[in-house]
Amino acid sequence: MATVLKSHRASRRRKHSTHPLQRLFDYGHRYRKQVWLATTYSILNKFFDLAPPGLIGVAVDVVVKQQDSIIAQLGVRDVFGQFLIISFLTVIIWVLESVFEYAYARLWRNLAQKIQHDLRLDAYKHLQELELAYFEERSTGGLMSVLSDDINQLERFLDVGANDIIQVATTVLIIGGAFFILAPSVAWMALSPMPFILWGSFAYQRLLAPRYADVREKVGFINSRLVNNISGITTIKSFTAEVYEAYRLEVDSEAYRRSNAKAIALSAAFVPLIRMLILVGFTALLLYGGMAAVSGKMSVGTYSVLVFLIQRLLWPLTRLGETFDQYQRAMASTNRIMNLLDTPIAIHTGNMALPVEEVRGEVQFNNVYFAYKDRFPVIKNLSLKIPAGKTIAIVGSTGSGKSTLVKLLLRLYEVQTGSITVDGIDLQSLNLRDLRRCIGLVSQDVFLFHGTVAENIAYGSFDATEQEIITAAKIAEAHEFIINLPEGYETIVGERGQKLSGGQRQRIAIARAVLKNPPILILDEATSAVDNETEAAIQRSLERITVDRTTIAIAHRLSTIRNADCIYVMEHGKLVESGTHEELLEKDRIYSSLWRVQSGLK
């Protein structure tokens, strides 16, 4: 096992040390044909874009030499005819340039949209498969910045930056080749700055990379702060912490501004430095090329072409700084996205199917041991058998491990030693979706999605009919308050169900579990945050839905579980007492003490 883990870590290190562009190419292998096609169109567009200066040179040659011009040597000695040929070629070249510009722009932009779409979906799907511990160790805002900001940053680069880099490279190659063909004697002077420009570009790239990685990290901090603050706006207002939170956001935003300023200070110097290097080549061509044209060593037409071409080389290279700026931001984002996609899935599904209609609901914990990362054990060699169709309750002090049992049964975490079985089958052998379909969870912290009441009741039972939804609501004693809402079952509940009371949210959660109709029902502090009247209503609905269903009730309020078939008392990850309500009172130990406190007898 240790060897496998060591090999896996080494594999992840290799992936993370691979250049982000290579990681992006590896991911987008299905789009290679489109990438090559878009690249071809970009090159052809630049080729025809650079052709007009050549035609200008030919036109100058016709004006100066007339019947002795280049075109005249091809058999067309009439000057007007020569200009007609040049005009025709001009039309063809401009049309082709426009066609290929349309073609590359359409391909690159569509490619950017497709990769953005696939990356966001793949990253989100992968995120859903990760264990609960991954989310507990990271901020929601940080994950949001990867799924939103980083993917958008990459899309912006693919939309424009990729084409810019290809066209700059094409420009350098075509103009460099033209110089050596047309005027080899001055070509080396004009192009002498190019090695320094390329070396400087790569040097800047290496210097900018860590700065933009820091910028992306700071974006994650800001997103995390904003998500937390918007989610906790009620707490902020009730504790009059608006000024404090505004200050904390200001600190994060200032850190982001400073991080960006460091990157900008370096990237902004790039264009002026390139311009100075190009000035050397341009001046050399202007001076030595001009003298060669005057002395007759170079034709006036050739000199005109070279002057125009070096101007065409100047502007793309001055934009290289902006392109590299986009590139480095995109590569920093790519690393963050790929690191998420490369995060290994710790909890893998089993191969054994578990049809819901065949589940009896017998649950057994066998010598289960579990500890959260870098913490003391929460469950210690716990064994517990829950007969099918019975209702058992688990009580104990906060932190005793009650809710952890639920997470282990749902395989939100993996047991470290021991095993858990459903109907005698180890959970790790079961198909994960089948396992979770046969378990219904009603927790204290009810999460409702932004949408209608009906949509929230039918969540997880997406093909439920309207009548089935209403029936489930009636069983959960939620129907009466729902029909009194402004839009009844079509009322929007707001984000996290904030438009409803705690008791209303709880009853919708119970209706959701009723509609799912699972053979195993888990009630995790389902009535702890409601008033007595709501608790009584919830208790009545629970008594109906727990009949002939394996039910695990975790509770602080002992009055809600006194009729359970068996009650277990947990302390420090172990079961220390078990029995019916009356049996535990007779034992006069922990449970009896808790009962006396809650019932006011002590």
N, C-alpha and C positions, 0 to 999 in steps of 0.2 A: 504493500500500500504506500509506504514511504517513497519507494522508487517511482511509483506512478505519479504521486504528488510532486516529487522533485522534477520529473520529466515535464509535467504540465506547467509548472512555474517557469521552467526554462523555455518552453514553447511560447508562453505569454511574453517573456522578456524579449524573445526574438521578434515577436509581432510588434511590440512596442518600440523596438529599436529600428524597425523597418521604416523607411521614409514614408511620410503620410501620403504622398502622391502615389506611391506604389500600393499602399493599403487601399487607396481609393480605386485604383485601376483593378486590383484584385477583386474588390467588391463589385465593381461595375462591369465584370467580364461579359455579361449578357448584352452590353451595349457597345462592344468593341467595333462592330460593323458600322454603327451610327457614328462613333467617334472618328473612325478612319474616314468615313464619307464626309463628315463635317470638316475634318482637317484638310481633306483634298479640296473642298470648296473654298476654304479660307486661303489656301495656297494659290489656287487658280484666280481668285478675286484679286489677290495682291499682285500676281503676275500681270494681269491686265491693267491693274491700277498703275503699275510702274511703266507700262508701255507708252503712254503719251509723250513723256520726255524724249523717247527714241524717235517718235514721229516728228517732234519739233526739230530734232537734229537733222532728220532727213529733209524736212521743209527748208531749213537754213541751207542745207547742202544744195538744194534745187535753186534757191535764190542766188547763191554765190556762184555755183558752177553751171547751172542751167543744163545745156546739152551734154555736159560731162559729169552730171550728178550720178549718184548710185542707181537711181531708178532708170536714168538714161542708159546706163550700161546693161539694163535688163531688156532694152529694145524700145522703150517709150521715150522718144527724144523730144516730143512736144511738151513744152512747159505746162500748158493748161492740162494736158492729159496726166502729167505727173502729179499735179495738185489734185486732180480728180481721184487718182489712186490713193493719195494720202488721205483725202476726205472720206473715201469709202472705208479705208482701214480704220479711220478714227471712229466712224459710226459703229463698225463691227466690234471694235475693242470696247467702246463705252457700253454697248448693249450687253456684251458678255460680262463685263465688270459688274453691271447692275444685276444681271441674272444670278451670278455666283454670290453677290452680296446678299440677295434675297435668300438664296439657297442656304448659305452658311448661317445667316442670322436665324432663319426658321429652325434649322437643325440643332444649333447650339442651344437656343432657348427652349425648344421642346425637350432636348436631352436634359437640360438643367431642371426642368419641371418634373420629368420622369424620375430622375435620380433623387431629387428632393422628396418626391412623393414616396418612392420605395424606401429611402433611408428613414423617413419619419415613421412609416408603418413598421418596418423591420425593427427599428430601435424600440418603438413602443411595444410591439409584440414580444420582443426579447425581454424588455423591462417587466412585463407581466409575468414572465416565467421565472423571474429571480425570486429567491427566498425572501421572507419578510425581514430578515436581519439586514439585508442590503438597504432597504428603505429606512430602517431605523438608524443606520449609520450615516445617512445622507440627507441633505435638505431637499424639500420639494422644489424650492426655487432653483437650486443647482441643477436638478434633473430637468426642470422646465427650460432652463437656458440651453441645455444640450438639444432637447427635442424641438425647440423653437429657434432661438437666436443662432446657434451654431449651424443648424441645417440651412437656415436662411442665408447665412454668411457664405456657405459653400455654394448655394444656388446662385448668388450674385456673382461669384467668381466664374462659375461655369457659363453663366449667361453672357459675360463680356470678356473677362480676363483671359480665359483659355484661348479665345480667338486672337486677342491682342498679342500674346506671347508667340503664337504660331506666325502671325503676320510680321512681327518684328524680326523673327529668325529668318523668314522668307525674304524680307527686305534686305537684310545683311548679306545673305547668300547671293541673291540676284544682282544687287548693286556691286558687291565685291567681285563677282564673276565678270560683270560688264566692264568694270574698271580695268581688270587685267587683260581683257580681250581688246578693248578700245585703246587703252593708253597704259601699257605695262610700265613705261618709264616713270610715270607719276603716280601709278596706282598704289605703290607701297607707301608713298608720302601721305596720300589722302586717307588710306586705311590703317595707318600706323597706330592711331589711338584705339582701334577696335579691341586688341588683346587687353588693354588696360580697362576699357569699358566693361568687357565681359568679366574680367577678374574682379573689378569693383562691384559689379552686380552680384556675383556670388558671395563676395565678402559682406556686402550689405545684407544679403539674405541670411547669412549665418548670424549676423549681429541682431537682426530684427526678430528672428524666430523666438528667442526666449522672451523678448519684450511683448510680443503679441500673445504668447501663451499666458503671460501674466495678465494681460488685458482681458482675455477670455475668462480667466479665473475670477477677476474682479466683477465681471458681468454676472457670473453665477452668484456671487455674494449679494449683489444688489437685487437680483431676482428673488433670492431666498428671503431677503428682508421684506420686500414688497408683498410676496405671497403670504408670509407669516402675519404681517401687519393687517392686510386686508381680511384675512381669515379671522384675526383676533380683534376686529375693529370695536366690537362691543366691550371687550376688556379694556382696550385703550381708552375708550370714552368714559367708562365707569370709574377708572382710576385716574382720570384727567392726565393721561400720559402723552397727549398729543405733541407737546413741545419736546419731550424726551425722545419720542420716536422720530420726530422730524430731525432732531439733532443726530440720532444714530444713522438715519438714512443719509444725512449730509456728510457724515464721516465716511460711509461706504462710497458715496458718489464722488467725494473728493479723492479718495484712494483710486477710484477708477479714472478720474480726470488726470491725476498725476501719472498713473501708469500709461495712459494714452499719450500724455505729453512727452514722456520719455521716448516712446515709439515715434511720435511725430517729429521730435527734434532730430532724430536720425534720418527718417525717411524724407523729410523736407529738404535735406542737404543733397539728396541724390541727384535731382534734375540739374541744379546749378553746376555740380561737379561734372556731370556728363556733357553739359553744354560747353564747358571750358575745354574738355578733351576733344570734342568735335570741332571746336574752333581751330585747333591745331591742324587737323586734316583739311578743313575747308580753306584755311589761309594758304596752306601748302599747294592745294590744287589751283586756287585763284592765281597765285604768283607763278609757280613753275609751269602750270598748264597754260596760262596766258602767254608766257614767253615762248613755249613750244608752238602755240598756234601762230604767233607773230613770225617766228622763224621758219614756219612751214613744215615743222616736224609733226604737227598735228593739225587736222582739218578744223575749220571753224565750226562745222556741224558737230564733230566729235566733242570739241571743247564745250559747245552749248549743252550737249547731252550730259556731259560729266557735271557741269555746274548745276543743272536741274536735278540730276540724280542725287548729288550729295545733299541738296536741300531736302529731297524726299527721304533721305536717310536721317536727317537731323530731327524732324518732328516726331517720328515714331520712337526714337531713342530717348527723347525728352519725356515721353509719356511712360517710359519703362519704369520710372520710379513709382508712379501711381499704380502701374500694373503689378509690380513686385509688392507694393503695399497691400493690394487686394489679395495677391497670392499668399503672402505670409499670414494674413488674417484667416484665409480659407484653410491653410494647412494646420494652423492652431486649432481651428474648429474641427477639421477632419480627424485630428488625433483624439479629441474628446469624444467624438461620435464613435469612432472605431474602438476606442477603449471600452465604451459602453457595450458595443456589440460583441467584443471579445471577452466580456465578463462571463465566467463559466456558470452554468446553471447547476446549482448544488442539489436540487431535489428533482429527480427524474421519475417520470411515470413508469408504472409497471405494465406488464403485457396482458395481465389477466382481466377479462371483462367482468363487470359486476352489474348485471341488469337490476334496476331499482325494484321491479316487481318481484324479484326472487330473493331480496334481502330480508332475513328474519330480524336482524338487528342486535345480535349478541355481540357485545364488545368486551375485549379482554386486554388489560395491561399486564405484561409479564416482565417483572424485574426491570422496569423502565428507569433509566438514569438520564438526566438532561441538565445542562448548564448553558446559560447564555454566554456569548463570547466575552472572555476576560472577566467572568464573574463567578461567584460561588455557585455550587449546584443548587438548582431549584427543585428538582425531582430526584429522590434518592431511592433507587431499588424498589420502586413502587409496583405492587401487584394488585389488580382489582378486576373482578369479573362482574359484568352487568348483564343479567339475563335478558333475553329478547322480550320485548313488550312490557318491561317493568320500568317504573320510575324510581330513579335513585337521586339523592341530593348530596352535594358536597359543600360543606361549610368550613370556615376557618378564618383566621385573622388575615389581614392584608399582607400579601407577599408570601403566603404559605404555598403557592403553586397551583391554586385551583384553575385559574384561567389558562395557565400553561398547558394543563392537560387537554383543554379544548384545542389549543393551537397544534398540539402534537397529534391529536385525533384527526384534524383536518389536514395534517401534513404541511402546515405552514412553516413548521420547523421539523427537523429530523432528529429522532432519538439517537443518543450517543451509544447506549448499550440497551439490551433488552429488545422487546418487540411489542407491537400493538396489533391485534387482530380484529377483524369484523367477520362474524360467522366462521371463525377458525382460519381465516385467510390473512396472512401478513399484509399490512398496508402497503409495504414496499413492493409487493407483487401485483397490486391492483392498479388498474388504469386510474390515473389521478382524477380525471374528470368524472368517471363513474363513482369513485369514492365520495367526492364532494357533492355529487348530485343526490346521493342517498342520505345526506346530512343537512338538516335545516338549522340555522343559527339565528337566534334572537338575542342580541347583546344589549348591554346597558347603553353603549355608545352607538345609537342608531344613525346610520348614514342614509340619507335620502338624496337622490340625484335631482338636479334642476330639471323639472318636467311636471307632468300632471300626476294627480293622486293615483289614477288608474295605471299609468306607466310604472310608478314605483311599486304598486302592489304586484304587478305582473312581471317585475324584474326577475329574470332567471326562468320565468315560465312565459316566454315571449309569444307563444301561440295560444295563450289563454283567451277564452271568449269573454265578452262583456258580462254575461250572466255568471260565469265562473268567478270573475273578479268580485262581483257584488256578493255572491255567496260566501266567498272567503272573508270579505269585509264584515258580513253579518256574524259569522262565527267568531271573529276577533272583536266583536262589539264596536266596530268602527263605522258601520253603515250610517248610523243616526247622525253623527257629527259631520260625516262627509257630505250627506245630502243637504246639510245646512250651510255648507261653504258656498261662496259666490257662484262658482261654476260647477258645483257638485264634484263628480269624479274627474272632471276636466280642469279643475282648479290647479294652477301652477303653485307648487309648494315652495319655490325659491331654492337657492343654493343651500345644500345640506338640510333642506326642509325648514328654513328659518321662519317661514310664515306660519308654521304650526307650533302648537305647544309640545312640551316634552311627552305628555301622555298621549297626544294624538300621533306623534311620530312613532311612539312605542307600539300603538295598536296597528298602525300601518305595517310596521315590521312584522308583527304577529300574523297579519293577514297575508303578507308575502310568504311567510313560512307555511301557512295553511294551504295556500295555492300550490306551493311546491310539493306538498304532501309527501315529505320524506319519511322513510321508515325509522330514522334516528333523529331526534329533536334535541337540540342543546339550548338551554335557557341560561344565559350568562348574566346574572344580576338584572333580569328582565323587568323587575318592578322596583328597583332601588331608587329611581329618581322621579317617582310620581307620587301624587297625593293619595290619601286613603281611599277616596271614592274611585279614582282611576285604578288603583291597585285592586280593588274589589272587582271592578269590571274585567280587568285583565285576568284575574284569578279565575273568574267564571269561564272565560274563553279558554284558558289554559287547561282547565279540568276537562273540557270537551275534546280538545285536540290531542291530549296525551293518552287517551284511551287506546289500548292495544298498540301502542307505539313506544319504542325504547326512548326514554326521556332522561336526560342528564341535566339536573337543575343545580346551578351554582348560585348561592344566595347568602346575603348578610342578614336579611330579615327572616328569622326562623319561622315566623308564622306562615310564610308562603310555602314552606316545604314540610310542614308537620305531617302531612298525609302521604309522604313518599313511602315506597315499599321498603327502602333502606336509606339511612342517612350516614354519610361518612364524614368524619372530622379530620381535617388536615392541619398539620403543624410542621413547618420547616421541611416541606417536601415529602412528608411521610403521612400515612394513614394511622392515626392514633386511637380512633374510636369508630365503631360502626354499630348499627342497630336501628330499630324503629324509634320514633319519637318517644314513646313510653319507655322503651328499654333503656334509652340513653339517659332519660331523666332518673331512672332507678339507679343507674351506675353512679350518678352524682359526681361527675368529673367535669371535663371542659365544656361539653355541650350543655349540661345542666346549669353550669355557671353562666353561660351565655344566655340561656333561656330566662333565667331569673333576672338578669340585667335588663333584657329587652321587654319582659313582661311586667317590669316594675315591682318584682317580688323581693328585690334586694336593695 
